[in-house]
Amino acid sequence: MSFTIEVAQHIVWEDDTIVVLDKPAGLMVEPDRNGYKNLLQQVQQYYRKKMPKGKEVYVQHVHRLDRPVSGLVLFAKKKATLKLLSEQFADRTVVKKYQALTPTTSIPIAATLEQYLWKDKKNKQAHIVTADHPEAEKVKLSYTLRPFTSEWSCWDILLHTGKYHQIRAQLAAQGAPILGDTLYGSTYSYGEASIALHAYHLECRHPITEERLIFNSAPKWRI
């Protein structure tokens, strides 16, 4: 996979202040030291081509998704808009929901998981730890489970906190690593640099009109 996309085909909604895109799995949201192609640069290039030559283009992501995760990403088209949207994320007034596929397990079909997470910066991995760990951060998500096939379950997840690899680590700690997530114990492959985790629902207030905006994107599972 080249990770180069037709940006227009991934736009879910836009106006003159924000744009929401449906990111494919395997594509970085922002540049990193490895020089991978990324969503931000491709979106910036898309808008530069639409604007008169020489006119400055501003577009910036408000939040991120891990490279192997697909789903909705919100961008600001103005610096003032970025600040207002970032405040909503900081205040946790933005609603984020995910779906994931894992092997079927014998756990409750609905629950809230409150645990403690440690970000292992050296190995770029998150671990569920005890509350007395010196670098522990409290994490929380709620979920419901339904059968997807005889071997796989679909998780519908409401994220209450947004920590590093949180969903991936919390599900793995329940004995249910996400399909394709070999970093957290999955023994199944799921495409190049991809896992079966999709950010399918996003709610926020419009930074100018204050209207409540609701966006949805159905996952495109490949099993």
C-alpha positions in Angstrom: 0.0 0.0 0.0 1.4 3.4 -1.0 -0.6 5.3 1.7 -1.3 8.0 -0.8 -5.0 8.8 -0.9 -7.5 10.8 -3.0 -8.3 13.2 -0.3 -11.7 14.3 -1.7 -12.9 10.7 -1.5 -12.3 10.6 2.2 -14.0 13.9 3.2 -17.0 13.2 5.4 -18.0 16.8 6.0 -16.6 20.3 5.6 -17.3 24.0 5.8 -15.0 27.0 5.8 -13.7 26.4 9.3 -13.4 22.6 9.7 -13.1 19.4 7.7 -13.7 15.8 8.9 -11.9 12.9 7.1 -12.2 9.2 7.2 -8.6 8.0 7.5 -7.7 4.6 6.1 -5.7 2.2 8.3 -1.9 2.3 7.7 -1.7 6.0 7.2 0.0 8.3 9.7 -2.0 11.4 10.8 1.1 13.6 11.1 4.8 13.5 10.0 7.2 11.5 12.1 10.9 10.8 12.1 10.6 7.9 9.7 9.3 10.0 6.9 6.1 8.0 6.3 3.5 9.5 4.1 0.8 11.1 6.3 -2.7 12.5 6.2 -1.8 16.0 7.3 0.5 16.7 4.4 -1.8 15.2 1.9 -4.8 17.3 3.2 -2.6 20.4 3.1 -1.6 19.7 -0.5 -5.2 19.1 -1.5 -6.3 22.5 -0.3 -3.2 24.3 -1.7 -4.3 23.0 -5.2 -7.8 24.4 -4.6 -6.6 27.9 -3.6 -5.2 30.7 -5.8 -1.5 30.5 -6.2 0.4 32.3 -3.5 -2.5 32.3 -1.0 -1.6 30.9 2.4 -3.4 27.7 3.3 -4.0 26.7 6.9 -5.2 23.2 7.9 -4.2 21.3 11.0 -5.4 18.1 12.7 -7.1 18.6 16.1 -6.4 15.0 17.4 -4.7 11.9 16.2 -5.3 8.2 15.5 -2.6 5.5 15.6 -1.2 4.6 12.2 -2.9 1.2 12.1 -6.3 2.6 13.2 -8.9 3.8 10.7 -11.7 6.3 11.2 -12.7 9.9 11.7 -10.2 12.7 12.1 -11.1 16.3 12.7 -9.1 19.2 11.1 -9.3 22.9 11.6 -9.0 25.3 8.7 -8.2 28.3 10.9 -5.8 28.8 13.8 -8.6 30.3 16.0 -10.8 27.3 15.2 -8.0 24.9 16.2 -7.8 26.6 19.6 -11.6 26.3 20.2 -11.7 22.7 19.1 -8.6 21.7 21.1 -10.4 23.1 24.2 -13.3 20.8 23.6 -11.0 17.8 23.6 -9.2 19.0 26.7 -12.5 19.5 28.5 -13.6 16.0 27.3 -16.8 17.3 25.8 -16.1 15.5 22.5 -17.7 12.1 22.2 -15.5 9.4 20.5 -16.7 5.9 19.8 -14.8 3.0 18.2 -15.5 -0.5 17.0 -13.0 -3.3 17.2 -12.9 -7.0 16.2 -11.3 -9.5 18.7 -11.4 -13.2 19.1 -14.6 -14.3 20.9 -14.0 -14.5 24.7 -16.1 -15.3 27.7 -16.3 -11.8 29.3 -19.4 -9.7 30.2 -21.2 -8.5 27.1 -21.3 -4.9 28.5 -19.1 -3.2 31.1 -17.0 -0.2 32.0 -13.3 -0.8 32.4 -11.4 1.5 34.7 -7.8 0.6 34.9 -4.3 2.2 35.1 -2.0 2.5 32.2 1.7 3.1 31.9 3.3 4.3 28.7 6.5 2.5 28.0 8.2 5.2 25.9 11.3 3.0 25.2 9.3 0.2 23.6 6.5 2.4 22.3 3.9 0.3 24.1 1.2 0.8 26.8 0.8 -1.6 29.8 -2.1 -2.0 32.2 -0.5 -1.7 35.7 -1.6 -1.3 39.3 -2.6 2.0 40.7 0.6 2.3 42.7 2.8 2.3 39.6 4.8 5.6 39.7 3.8 6.5 36.2 0.3 5.1 36.1 -2.5 7.1 34.5 -6.2 6.2 35.1 -8.0 5.2 31.9 -11.6 4.4 31.3 -13.8 3.1 28.5 -17.3 1.5 28.3 -18.2 -1.2 25.8 -20.8 -3.6 24.5 -20.1 -6.8 22.7 -22.0 -8.6 19.9 -21.1 -11.6 17.8 -19.6 -10.8 14.4 -18.9 -14.4 13.3 -18.6 -17.6 15.3 -15.0 -16.8 16.0 -15.0 -13.0 16.2 -16.7 -10.4 18.4 -17.4 -6.8 17.6 -16.8 -4.3 20.4 -18.7 -1.0 20.5 -16.5 1.3 22.6 -17.2 4.7 24.2 -13.9 6.3 25.1 -13.9 8.3 28.3 -10.1 9.0 28.4 -7.8 9.2 25.4 -4.4 7.9 26.5 -1.6 6.3 24.4 -2.7 3.0 22.9 -5.5 2.9 25.5 -8.1 0.8 23.7 -5.4 -1.6 22.4 -3.9 -2.2 25.8 -7.2 -2.4 27.7 -8.7 -5.0 25.3 -5.6 -7.0 25.3 -5.7 -7.0 29.1 -9.1 -8.7 28.9 -7.6 -11.5 26.9 -9.0 -10.0 23.7 -6.2 -8.4 21.5 -7.5 -6.6 18.5 -7.4 -8.5 15.2 -4.0 -7.8 13.6 -2.5 -6.0 16.7 0.6 -8.2 17.1 2.1 -5.6 19.4 -0.6 -6.5 22.0 -0.7 -10.2 21.4 -2.8 -10.9 18.3 -1.6 -13.9 16.4 -3.6 -12.9 13.3 -2.6 -10.7 10.4 -4.8 -7.9 9.1 -3.3 -6.1 6.2 -0.2 -3.9 6.0 0.3 -1.7 9.1 -3.4 -2.2 10.0 -5.5 -3.5 12.9 -9.3 -4.0 13.1 -10.0 -0.8 15.2 -12.1 1.9 13.7 -13.1 5.4 15.0 -16.6 5.4 13.8 -18.4 8.1 15.7 -17.4 11.7 16.6 -19.5 14.4 18.2 -18.4 18.0 18.9 -19.7 21.6 18.9 -19.2 23.7 15.9 -16.5 26.2 16.9 -18.4 29.1 15.5 -22.2 28.3 15.5 -22.1 26.1 18.6 -24.3 23.6 16.8 -23.8 20.0 17.9 -22.2 18.1 15.0 -22.4 14.3 14.8 -20.3 12.3 12.3 -20.4 8.6 11.6 -18.3 6.2 9.5 -19.0 2.5 9.0 -15.9 0.2 9.4 -14.8 -1.7 6.3 -13.8 -5.0 8.0 -11.7 -7.4 5.9 -12.1 -10.9 7.3 
